[in-house]
Amino acid sequence: MSNIEQTLSIIKPDAVERNLTEDIKKIFIKSNLKITNSKKIHISKEEAAEFYKVHQARPFYNDLCTYLSSGPIFVMILEGEGAVALNRKLMGATNPKDAEPNTIRKLYGISIDKNSAHGSDSVENAKIEINFFFKD
């Protein structure tokens, strides 16, 4: 029985700025995740605040919003077998120093804030996040 899921992936401003979009996309494609939709956009701080509102009680919330809106981002819908968990495995730990070798954050992350990638943490959140960026 197949477990085809969709998840949202964001290549964050630090990675877009360093022209890493194609390198990161290759990691997903090599791991059997299909990019079914994608676009490069620049969101406002208000949009970032709305996107990250699940974190609004956290001390890093304001910095997170400022950072996500600081430059262009590349958003993608990834689809494949167990896409949510697979994307999170490919990204690696939030802090690049703790990430497994060859994960996106280990390879490209600069710091816990500038960690190059975001991925949905559940199938439910993936639907919400995909809808946020790709409203029909």
C-alpha positions, -999 to 999 in steps of 0.1 A, spaced: 0 0 0 14 33 -10 16 64 13 19 92 -13 20 125 6 26 162 -2 47 185 18 59 220 16 95 229 13 110 263 15 145 272 4 152 301 28 168 335 19 203 325 29 203 296 4 186 315 -24 211 343 -20 239 318 -24 224 303 -55 218 269 -39 183 264 -52 192 239 -79 216 219 -56 188 215 -30 162 206 -56 185 179 -69 187 163 -34 148 161 -34 146 147 -69 174 121 -62 154 110 -32 123 103 -53 104 134 -43 86 150 -72 84 188 -73 48 193 -84 47 231 -81 73 258 -72 79 295 -73 104 321 -62 87 348 -41 95 375 -16 70 377 13 64 406 36 71 404 73 33 403 79 30 373 56 59 356 74 42 364 108 10 347 95 30 317 81 49 312 114 20 320 138 23 285 154 56 298 168 44 332 180 48 324 217 85 314 211 113 339 218 127 335 183 94 343 165 102 379 156 137 371 143 122 342 123 97 364 106 122 391 99 146 365 84 120 347 62 110 381 47 145 394 43 150 381 7 135 359 -20 125 324 -10 118 294 -32 87 274 -22 79 239 -35 53 213 -32 71 180 -28 52 147 -35 62 112 -28 61 81 -6 61 94 30 71 129 18 67 147 51 91 125 70 115 120 40 117 158 35 125 163 72 152 136 71 168 152 40 168 186 57 184 174 89 183 189 124 173 225 129 208 234 141 232 226 112 259 217 138 236 188 150 225 177 115 235 144 100 262 144 73 249 151 38 216 166 49 206 200 35 212 219 67 246 202 73 257 209 38 244 245 34 231 258 67 249 287 83 233 288 117 203 277 136 184 307 121 199 306 87 195 269 82 187 271 45 154 250 45 120 247 60 97 216 57 63 208 70 63 188 103 31 168 97 6 159 70 -19 183 85 5 212 86 17 204 51 -19 210 38 -21 243 57 13 254 45 8 244 9 -25 263 9 -7 294 23 16 296 -7 -4 278 -34 -40 289 -30 -61 276 -59 
